[in-house]
């Protein structure tokens, strides 16, 4: 709550100074809430109030503050199923579910794998000492495309970074 909405000095033990929350920092812009499905129910209530009223109240403060932000939320969880289990508020889901984008897992987008692998290679290769890397072999691309990537793009990124570090030739 303090991270999202801020706090005033003395609001709790470690609050040695006033702190602006992320919602205030994003005022006039976009606030990205990653893994929204992990929010505790009590914070979901406060987030819902913020989304409805477009106001925040810092922890320990008695005054509200108007905030104008576009909220983009992401979750790897099925939030509709979480609502059914009582883990996510249905009214918050309705408030957030204005425009829904589903990004399929990497295993369902195998055509993206070579493009992403080359992107990560271009990013990590310059940091490697020694002779420059020329690219990925056809065999490497085939192996990358055949793998299921349960960790999605992040796992692919780390695999390419590891390959760059351990590469013995161009």
Backbone torsions as a table, in degrees:
resi	resn	phi	psi	omega
1	UNK	NA	-43.7	179.4
2	UNK	-64.0	-38.9	179.5
3	UNK	-64.9	-41.2	-176.6
4	UNK	-78.9	-44.1	-173.5
5	UNK	-109.4	-11.6	-179.0
6	UNK	88.4	178.9	177.8
7	UNK	-153.2	163.5	175.7
8	UNK	-101.8	155.0	178.6
9	UNK	-55.3	131.5	177.6
10	UNK	86.5	2.1	-177.9
11	UNK	-65.6	-29.6	176.8
12	UNK	-154.5	176.2	-170.2
13	UNK	-51.8	-47.6	-176.0
14	UNK	-89.4	4.4	-178.1
15	UNK	-83.2	79.9	-176.3
16	UNK	-84.5	-9.7	178.5
17	UNK	-155.2	164.3	175.1
18	UNK	-65.6	146.3	177.5
19	UNK	-135.6	130.4	173.5
20	UNK	-79.0	137.2	178.2
21	UNK	-85.3	171.5	-179.5
22	UNK	-62.3	-34.0	179.4
23	UNK	-62.5	-41.1	178.3
24	UNK	-70.7	-39.8	178.2
25	UNK	-60.9	-32.0	-178.5
26	UNK	-89.2	1.1	-177.2
27	UNK	-50.0	127.1	-178.9
28	UNK	86.4	1.7	-177.8
29	UNK	-138.0	-143.1	-175.3
30	UNK	-117.7	135.0	175.1
31	UNK	-108.8	118.0	179.5
32	UNK	-98.5	120.9	178.6
33	UNK	-108.9	102.0	-178.2
34	UNK	-84.1	142.4	179.7
35	UNK	53.5	52.0	-179.5
36	UNK	-59.4	-27.5	-179.5
37	UNK	-67.5	-11.8	-179.4
38	UNK	-91.5	-4.5	-178.8
39	UNK	-66.2	136.6	174.1
40	UNK	-63.7	152.4	-177.1
41	UNK	-56.0	-40.0	-179.2
42	UNK	-62.2	-40.2	178.5
43	UNK	-72.6	-29.7	175.7
44	UNK	-60.6	-38.6	178.2
45	UNK	-62.0	-44.6	-178.3
46	UNK	-69.3	-36.2	176.3
47	UNK	-65.8	-42.1	178.3
48	UNK	-60.0	-44.5	178.7
49	UNK	-60.8	-42.7	178.0
50	UNK	-60.4	-45.3	-178.6
51	UNK	-66.1	-36.1	-178.8
52	UNK	-75.8	-44.3	-173.0
53	UNK	-94.4	-14.0	-176.0
54	UNK	56.2	36.6	177.6
55	UNK	-135.7	149.9	174.4
56	UNK	-122.9	157.2	171.6
57	UNK	-131.6	116.3	179.4
58	UNK	-61.9	149.9	177.8
59	UNK	-58.6	127.2	178.8
60	UNK	86.9	-3.1	-178.5
61	UNK	-95.2	156.9	177.6
62	UNK	-106.0	-8.8	-178.2
63	UNK	-109.7	146.7	174.4
64	UNK	-94.6	159.8	-179.4
65	UNK	-134.5	130.2	176.7
66	UNK	-69.0	137.5	178.2
67	UNK	-138.3	130.6	-179.7
68	UNK	-110.7	100.4	-179.9
69	UNK	-135.7	151.5	168.7
70	UNK	-93.8	129.6	-179.1
71	UNK	-105.6	127.5	172.7
72	UNK	-117.3	125.4	-178.1
73	UNK	-121.2	146.3	179.5
74	UNK	-133.0	150.9	176.9
75	UNK	-156.5	141.0	173.2
76	UNK	-85.4	-12.8	-179.3
77	UNK	-85.7	154.2	172.0
78	UNK	-81.1	102.1	-174.3
79	UNK	-68.4	-30.7	176.4
80	UNK	-63.6	-41.4	176.7
81	UNK	-66.7	-37.4	178.2
82	UNK	-64.4	-35.0	175.5
83	UNK	-62.2	-45.3	-180.0
84	UNK	-61.4	-30.3	178.8
85	UNK	-88.5	-1.0	-179.7
86	UNK	77.3	18.0	-177.8
87	UNK	-97.8	-11.2	-179.2
88	UNK	-143.7	138.3	-177.0
89	UNK	-73.4	129.6	-180.0
90	UNK	-63.8	-40.6	-179.3
91	UNK	-65.8	-32.7	175.7
92	UNK	-69.8	-40.4	177.4
93	UNK	-60.2	-43.5	178.3
94	UNK	-61.3	-40.8	-178.5
95	UNK	-66.1	-38.2	-177.1
96	UNK	-82.7	-25.3	-168.9
97	UNK	-86.3	45.1	-179.7
98	UNK	-74.7	-53.0	175.5
99	UNK	-125.4	119.1	-175.5
100	UNK	-107.4	126.5	176.1
101	UNK	-117.4	128.3	176.3
102	UNK	-109.2	120.3	176.2
103	UNK	-103.3	109.7	-177.9
104	UNK	-62.6	154.2	177.3
105	UNK	-63.0	158.6	-176.7
106	UNK	-56.8	-34.7	-179.6
107	UNK	-61.7	-20.8	177.4
108	UNK	-95.0	0.5	-178.9
109	UNK	-129.9	54.3	-174.4
110	UNK	-59.6	-27.3	177.5
111	UNK	-65.0	-21.7	178.6
112	UNK	-79.4	-20.1	-172.8
113	UNK	-60.6	-50.3	179.1
114	UNK	-60.8	-39.1	-180.0
115	UNK	-64.7	-46.8	179.3
116	UNK	-65.8	-41.4	-179.8
117	UNK	-61.5	-42.5	178.0
118	UNK	-66.3	-38.7	177.5
119	UNK	-60.0	-48.2	-179.0
120	UNK	-67.2	-35.9	176.6
121	UNK	-62.8	-45.1	178.4
122	UNK	-61.7	-32.4	-179.9
123	UNK	-75.6	-41.3	-174.1
124	UNK	-90.9	-27.4	-175.2
125	UNK	-58.4	-40.5	-179.3
126	UNK	-63.3	-19.5	-178.9
127	UNK	-84.2	-8.8	-176.0
128	UNK	-86.3	128.6	174.7
129	UNK	-72.8	159.9	177.8
130	UNK	97.7	-167.4	-177.0
131	UNK	-63.6	145.8	-178.8
132	UNK	-64.9	149.7	176.8
133	UNK	-84.5	139.5	-177.6
134	UNK	-91.1	-24.6	-178.6
135	UNK	150.5	-164.2	-179.1
136	UNK	-106.4	136.2	178.9
137	UNK	-71.4	161.6	177.2
138	UNK	-60.9	-36.6	179.1
139	UNK	-65.8	-40.2	179.3
140	UNK	-65.0	-44.4	178.8
141	UNK	-62.7	-37.9	178.1
142	UNK	-64.9	-43.2	179.2
143	UNK	-65.5	-41.6	178.6
144	UNK	-62.6	-40.9	-178.2
145	UNK	-71.9	-25.8	-178.8
146	UNK	-81.3	-20.9	-177.1
147	UNK	-75.4	150.1	-175.3
148	UNK	-83.8	-16.3	177.4
149	UNK	49.6	65.2	178.3
150	UNK	-63.0	-23.8	177.1
151	UNK	-91.2	8.0	176.9
152	UNK	58.5	-148.7	-172.7
153	UNK	-61.6	-36.3	-179.2
154	UNK	-62.4	-39.6	178.4
155	UNK	-66.7	-41.7	177.0
156	UNK	-61.9	-44.2	178.8
157	UNK	-56.8	-47.2	-179.1
158	UNK	-68.0	-34.3	177.4
159	UNK	-64.3	-42.0	178.4
160	UNK	-69.0	-41.3	176.9
161	UNK	-59.3	-44.4	178.0
162	UNK	-62.1	-41.9	179.8
163	UNK	-63.2	-40.1	178.4
164	UNK	-63.6	-44.1	-179.0
165	UNK	-64.0	-40.5	-174.3
166	UNK	-92.6	-4.4	-177.2
167	UNK	-58.7	135.4	-180.0
168	UNK	-104.3	-10.3	-179.6
169	UNK	-143.3	-175.6	-176.9
170	UNK	-74.3	NA	NA
